Amino acid sequence: MSQDPAERPEDAGDNSSWEQVLSSMLGPEAAAQAIDAMKQAGMDPAAMGAAAGLPSDANALAPLMQQMQALMRPDGSGPVNWRLAQDLARRTAFTGGDPSVSASEAEAVRSALQAADLWLDVATSLPPAGGAREALTRATWVERTLPTFRTLAEPIAASMSRALSEAITRQLSDAPEEFRAFGDQLGGADGMLGQIGQAVYGMQLGQAVGMLAREALGTTDVSVPLLSGAGAALVPSNVADFAEGLDTPLDEVRLYLAVRELAHARLFAHSPWLRAGIEDAVTTYARAISIDTGAIEQAVQSVDPTDPDALREAMSGGVFDQDDTPEQAAALERLATLLALVEGWVDVVTTQATAPHLPQAVALGEMIRRRRATGGPAERTFATLVGLELRPRSLREASRLWSLYGAERGIEERDALWAHPDVLPTTEDLADPEGFTARREQASTESSDVDTFLSSLFGDDDTGSGSADTERTDTE
């Protein structure tokens, strides 16, 4: 028998809305306990529902319920809710449309990549990387690159999630006794605090990847190949957007970007330690990450927990402490130097490969550098993940270093520096690219002198020993 609306308690509608939201987050039993705890603490669930702007109409409440269920549903994948990240990244990438790749566009991309491989053969001694040559939609770009973002992001996410959990636990410790008991039920590794940490970073990363998908020209826009295996790809819709307004035909823009894409692919295929070195720098930084817990606590206090967008925005900035440990500072410097050297080498090789074929090659190179210098998608994504912004000056200095060294010592010797991290230019070399060749020659001379000394020191003994052995053999 239905109850007459006039006979229901005055706050039934709001209370019902609040219970439904809590139930979607915690489950029916825990939600009932939370409502009881609020009442015992003198709080009015109806007022809280109204303050949060919760609608009393079931149809209006349904989208919020679905959003909260997605937010709080664990996916068992570690410190990031990757299901949520993937969903948000795809929806963000689709904002403004995601045109499908036509047959003619796919063929144009494959042809450009094929020509790019031939042009690169005369600009670098590194062989082709192999793998598929593809044209991707924005949504497909998200699917194909998310595994690499996962590798880069999880070390940071683990520290962020831990700090968020600690901040909320401290907030609960100052609450009434009933709330502290309720908080104990939520604070386990598999409880609400862990789910919130997963969800917050999942939203943050999903937003960043989705925005990058709308601007990424290929799969190397963050200086690291984002495909898990060998291969190269361009995003035709983004390439067309980039070319719009330039005084250069789309075909030339596509060819230039194809050369850059494959130059990255060759470099990382030839130097397998390079990807591992970048990932190790990120992990080292994350291991000692320091989080501004005060900023997190302020965000927790000031944001409506039923508003995922507000929670994500509150957590997206100002939570990294500015004072890094010496270990972190060294890791960030190593990472910044590696990325600058990668981009500088690719810039030089691309210019050499395209200059004989593309009249606007130099202008296109400058456009790419300006895009990076003004905070393009690569810088924003890395800043979101590790608080690092690539330094445009270092990129230009790295380009100059590779150009000078290649002109003085030749392409093969230039590219041979990627064989091992110990022979790569250093941060100090980037500060003085003109003196890099002289410093290397001096170091080589000193090393040769040491080898000669050691050879003479131990070689005489070996020679004497050998002569004695010969003499004894002759005597016998």
C-alpha positions in Angstrom: 0.0 0.0 0.0 1.5 3.3 -1.1 2.0 6.1 1.4 0.2 9.4 0.9 2.8 12.1 0.2 1.3 14.3 2.9 1.9 11.6 5.5 5.6 11.1 4.7 8.2 12.8 6.9 9.1 16.3 5.7 12.6 15.3 4.8 11.9 11.9 3.2 12.7 13.0 -0.3 16.1 14.5 0.4 16.9 11.8 2.9 16.0 9.2 0.3 18.3 10.9 -2.3 21.2 11.0 0.2 20.7 7.4 1.1 20.7 6.4 -2.6 24.0 8.2 -3.2 25.6 6.6 -0.2 24.3 3.3 -1.1 25.8 3.6 -4.6 29.2 4.3 -2.9 29.1 2.0 0.0 26.3 -0.5 -0.4 22.9 -0.6 1.4 24.1 -1.8 4.8 27.0 0.6 5.1 24.8 3.5 3.8 22.2 2.8 6.6 25.0 2.8 9.2 26.3 6.1 7.8 22.8 7.7 8.0 22.4 6.5 11.6 25.8 7.9 12.5 24.9 11.3 11.0 21.7 11.5 13.0 23.5 10.4 16.3 26.1 13.1 15.7 23.3 15.7 15.3 23.6 16.0 11.6 20.5 16.3 9.3 20.8 14.0 6.3 18.1 16.0 4.5 20.0 19.2 4.9 23.2 17.5 3.7 21.3 16.2 0.6 19.9 19.7 -0.1 23.3 21.3 0.4 24.8 18.9 -2.1 22.2 19.8 -4.6 20.8 16.3 -4.8 17.5 16.0 -6.7 14.6 14.2 -5.1 13.3 13.0 -8.4 14.4 9.4 -9.1 14.9 10.1 -12.8 17.0 13.1 -12.2 19.1 11.2 -9.7 19.8 8.3 -11.9 22.7 9.8 -13.9 24.4 10.8 -10.6 23.9 7.3 -9.3 25.6 5.8 -12.4 28.5 8.3 -12.1 29.0 7.4 -8.4 28.9 3.7 -9.1 31.5 4.0 -11.8 33.6 6.2 -9.5 33.6 3.8 -6.6 33.7 0.5 -8.4 37.1 -1.0 -7.9 38.8 -2.7 -10.8 41.5 -4.5 -8.9 44.3 -3.1 -11.0 46.4 -1.3 -8.4 46.6 2.4 -7.5 44.6 3.6 -10.6 41.0 2.8 -11.6 42.0 2.0 -15.2 38.4 1.2 -16.2 37.4 4.7 -15.2 40.6 6.2 -16.8 39.9 4.5 -20.1 36.3 5.5 -20.1 37.0 9.2 -19.4 39.9 9.2 -21.8 37.7 7.9 -24.6 34.9 10.4 -23.8 37.4 13.3 -23.6 39.0 12.2 -26.9 35.6 12.1 -28.5 34.7 15.7 -27.5 34.3 17.7 -30.6 34.1 14.5 -32.7 36.4 11.7 -33.7 36.3 11.3 -37.5 36.8 7.7 -38.8 39.9 7.1 -40.9 38.9 6.8 -44.6 40.6 4.4 -47.0 42.4 7.3 -48.8 43.7 8.7 -45.5 45.0 5.4 -44.4 46.8 4.9 -47.7 48.2 8.5 -47.5 49.6 7.7 -44.0 51.2 4.4 -45.1 52.7 6.0 -48.2 54.1 8.9 -46.1 55.7 6.5 -43.6 57.1 4.4 -46.4 58.8 7.4 -48.0 60.0 8.6 -44.5 61.9 5.3 -44.0 63.7 5.8 -47.3 64.6 9.4 -46.5 65.9 8.5 -43.0 68.3 5.9 -44.5 70.6 8.8 -45.6 70.2 10.8 -42.4 71.0 8.2 -39.7 73.0 5.0 -39.5 70.3 3.5 -37.3 68.2 0.8 -39.2 64.4 0.8 -39.6 62.5 -0.3 -36.5 59.9 -2.5 -38.3 56.4 -3.0 -37.1 53.0 -1.9 -38.5 52.4 1.4 -40.1 49.0 2.7 -39.2 46.5 5.6 -39.3 44.6 5.9 -36.0 41.4 7.6 -34.8 41.6 9.4 -31.5 39.7 6.7 -29.7 42.0 4.0 -31.1 45.0 6.1 -30.1 43.8 6.0 -26.5 43.4 2.2 -26.6 46.8 1.7 -28.1 48.8 4.1 -25.9 47.1 3.6 -22.5 49.3 0.6 -21.5 52.4 2.7 -21.8 50.8 5.6 -19.8 50.0 2.9 -17.2 53.7 2.0 -16.8 54.7 5.7 -16.5 51.9 6.7 -14.2 51.5 3.9 -11.6 54.5 4.8 -9.5 53.2 8.3 -9.1 49.7 7.1 -8.6 50.7 4.8 -5.7 52.2 7.7 -3.8 49.2 10.0 -4.5 46.7 7.3 -3.4 48.6 6.7 -0.2 48.7 10.4 0.6 45.0 10.9 -0.1 44.1 8.0 2.1 46.3 9.4 5.0 44.7 12.8 4.6 41.1 11.5 4.8 42.0 9.3 7.7 43.3 12.3 9.6 40.0 14.1 8.8 38.0 11.2 10.2 40.2 11.1 13.4 38.9 14.6 14.3 35.2 13.6 13.7 32.7 12.5 16.4 33.2 9.0 17.8 30.4 7.6 15.7 32.1 8.8 12.6 35.5 7.4 13.7 34.0 4.0 14.1 32.4 4.3 10.6 35.6 5.6 9.2 37.4 2.5 10.5 35.1 0.4 8.3 36.1 2.4 5.3 39.9 2.7 5.8 41.0 -0.8 4.8 43.1 -1.5 1.7 40.0 -2.6 -0.1 37.7 0.0 1.4 36.4 3.4 0.3 39.6 5.3 0.8 41.5 3.0 -1.5 38.7 3.3 -4.1 38.7 7.1 -3.9 42.5 7.1 -4.5 42.1 4.9 -7.5 39.2 7.0 -8.8 40.9 10.4 -8.4 44.0 9.4 -10.2 42.0 7.5 -12.8 40.0 10.6 -13.6 43.1 12.8 -13.6 45.0 10.5 -15.9 42.0 9.8 -18.1 41.5 13.5 -18.6 45.1 14.1 -19.6 45.3 11.1 -22.0 42.0 12.2 -23.6 43.1 15.7 -24.1 46.4 14.5 -25.6 44.5 12.2 -28.0 42.8 15.3 -29.5 46.1 16.9 -30.3 48.6 14.0 -30.7 50.1 13.9 -34.2 51.5 10.4 -33.8 52.6 8.1 -31.0 55.8 9.9 -29.9 54.5 13.3 -28.8 55.9 12.8 -25.3 59.3 11.8 -26.6 58.6 8.2 -25.6 57.1 5.7 -28.1 53.6 5.1 -26.6 53.0 1.9 -28.6 53.8 -1.2 -26.6 55.6 -2.9 -29.4 57.4 -1.9 -32.6 55.5 0.2 -35.1 54.5 3.8 -36.0 51.3 5.7 -36.6 49.8 9.1 -37.3 46.4 10.5 -36.4 45.0 11.9 -39.6 42.4 14.2 -38.1 44.9 15.8 -35.8 47.5 16.1 -38.6 44.9 18.0 -40.6 44.0 20.3 -37.7 47.8 21.0 -37.2 48.2 21.7 -40.9 45.2 24.1 -41.1 46.4 27.7 -41.4 50.0 26.7 -42.2 51.4 27.9 -45.5 52.3 24.3 -46.3 50.4 21.6 -48.2 48.9 18.9 -46.1 50.9 16.2 -47.9 54.2 17.9 -47.0 53.1 18.3 -43.3 52.2 14.6 -43.2 55.6 13.6 -44.7 57.5 15.7 -42.2 55.6 14.3 -39.3 56.0 10.8 -40.6 59.8 11.3 -40.6 59.7 12.5 -37.0 57.6 9.5 -36.0 59.9 7.0 -37.6 63.1 8.7 -36.3 61.8 8.2 -32.8 61.0 4.6 -33.6 64.5 3.9 -34.9 66.1 5.4 -31.9 64.2 3.5 -29.3 64.5 0.2 -31.3 68.3 0.6 -31.6 68.7 1.6 -27.9 66.5 -0.7 -25.8 68.0 0.7 -22.6 66.5 4.1 -23.4 62.9 3.3 -22.6 63.9 1.5 -19.5 66.1 4.5 -18.4 63.2 6.9 -18.7 60.9 4.6 -16.8 63.5 4.1 -14.1 63.9 7.9 -13.7 60.1 8.2 -13.2 60.1 5.3 -10.7 63.0 6.7 -8.8 61.2 10.1 -8.5 58.0 8.4 -7.4 59.7 6.3 -4.7 60.5 9.4 -2.6 57.6 11.5 -3.7 56.5 14.2 -1.2 52.8 15.2 -1.3 51.4 18.4 0.2 49.0 16.7 2.6 47.7 20.1 3.7 46.6 20.8 0.1 44.9 17.4 0.0 43.1 18.0 3.3 41.9 21.3 2.1 40.6 19.7 -1.1 38.9 17.0 0.9 37.2 19.6 3.2 36.1 22.0 0.4 34.8 19.6 -2.2 31.5 17.9 -2.4 32.4 14.2 -2.6 29.4 13.5 -4.8 30.8 15.7 -7.5 33.6 13.7 -9.3 34.6 16.6 -11.6 35.1 19.0 -8.6 37.1 16.3 -6.8 39.3 15.8 -9.8 39.9 19.5 -10.3 40.7 20.0 -6.6 43.3 17.2 -6.8 44.8 18.1 -10.1 47.1 20.9 -8.9 49.0 22.1 -5.9 49.4 18.7 -4.2 53.1 18.1 -5.1 55.5 19.6 -2.6 57.9 21.9 -4.3 61.0 20.8 -2.3 62.3 17.6 -3.9 64.8 15.3 -2.2 68.3 15.2 -3.7 67.4 11.7 -5.1 64.3 13.1 -6.7 66.1 16.2 -8.1 68.7 13.9 -9.7 66.0 11.7 -11.2 64.2 14.7 -12.7 67.4 16.1 -14.1 68.3 12.7 -15.6 64.8 12.4 -17.1 64.8 16.0 -18.5 68.2 15.4 -20.0 67.2 12.1 -21.7 64.1 13.7 -23.1 66.0 16.7 -24.4 68.6 14.5 -26.0 65.9 12.4 -27.7 64.1 15.4 -29.1 67.3 17.2 -30.1 68.5 14.1 -32.0 65.1 13.6 -33.7 65.0 17.3 -34.7 68.5 17.1 -36.3 67.8 13.8 -38.1 64.4 15.0 -39.3 65.8 18.2 -40.7 68.6 16.3 -42.6 66.1 13.8 -44.0 63.5 16.2 -45.1 65.5 19.2 -46.3 66.2 17.8 -49.8 62.6 16.9 -50.4 60.3 19.4 -48.5 60.7 23.1 -49.3 59.1 24.0 -45.9 61.1 21.6 -43.8 62.9 24.3 -41.8 59.7 26.2 -41.2 57.9 23.0 -40.1 60.7 22.2 -37.7 60.4 25.7 -36.1 56.6 25.2 -35.8 57.2 21.9 -33.9 59.7 23.6 -31.6 57.3 26.5 -30.9 54.5 24.0 -30.2 56.7 22.4 -27.6 57.9 25.7 -26.2 54.4 27.0 -25.6 53.3 24.1 -23.5 52.0 21.6 -26.0 50.3 18.3 -25.1 53.5 16.5 -24.3 54.5 19.0 -21.6 51.1 19.1 -20.0 50.8 15.3 -19.8 54.2 14.9 -18.2 53.5 17.7 -15.8 50.3 15.9 -14.8 52.2 12.7 -14.2 55.4 13.7 -12.6 55.4 17.5 -12.2 58.0 17.9 -14.9 58.0 20.4 -17.7 60.4 19.9 -20.6 62.7 22.9 -20.9 62.6 24.4 -24.4 66.1 25.9 -24.0 67.5 22.4 -23.3 65.8 21.1 -26.5 67.4 23.7 -28.7 70.8 23.2 -27.0 70.5 19.5 -27.5 69.7 20.0 -31.2 72.8 22.2 -31.6 75.0 19.6 -29.8 73.9 16.8 -32.1 74.2 19.0 -35.2 77.7 20.1 -34.3 79.0 16.7 -33.4 77.5 15.1 -36.5 79.2 17.7 -38.7 82.5 17.2 -37.0 82.6 13.4 -36.5 80.1 12.1 -39.0 76.7 10.5 -38.7 77.8 7.0 -37.6 79.9 8.3 -34.7 77.1 10.6 -33.7 74.5 7.8 -33.6 77.0 5.5 -31.9 76.6 7.6 -28.7 73.2 6.0 -28.2 74.8 2.6 -27.7 75.1 3.0 -24.0 74.0 5.6 -21.4 77.5 6.1 -20.1 78.7 7.7 -23.4 75.7 10.0 -23.9 76.1 13.8 -23.5 75.3 15.0 -20.0 73.4 18.0 -18.6 76.7 19.9 -18.5 77.3 19.2 -22.1 73.9 20.6 -23.0 75.0 23.8 -21.3 78.0 24.1 -23.6 77.3 22.1 -26.8 80.2 23.9 -28.7 82.7 22.3 -26.3 81.3 18.8 -26.4 83.6 17.4 -29.1 86.7 18.8 -27.4 85.7 17.4 -24.0 85.1 14.0 -25.5 88.5 14.0 -27.3 90.2 14.9 -24.1 88.4 12.2 -22.2 89.3 9.7 -24.9 93.0 10.7 -24.8 93.1 10.4 -21.0 91.4 7.0 -21.1 93.9 5.9 -23.8 96.8 7.1 -21.7 95.6 5.1 -18.7 95.2 2.0 -20.9 98.7 2.4 -22.3 100.1 2.8 -18.8 98.3 -0.3 -17.5 99.4 -2.3 -20.6 103.0 -1.3 -20.1 102.8 -2.0 -16.3 101.4 -5.5 -16.7 102.5 -6.3 -20.2 106.2 -6.4 -19.2 105.4 -9.0 -16.5 103.5 -11.0 -19.1 106.3 -10.8 -21.6 108.9 -11.8 -19.0 106.8 -14.6 -17.8 106.3 -15.8 -21.4 110.1 -15.6 -22.1 110.9 -17.5 -19.0 108.4 -20.2 -19.9 109.9 -20.4 -23.4 113.4 -20.6 -22.0 112.4 -23.4 -19.6 110.7 -25.3 -22.5 113.8 -24.9 -24.7 116.1 -26.1 -21.8 113.9 -29.1 -21.2 
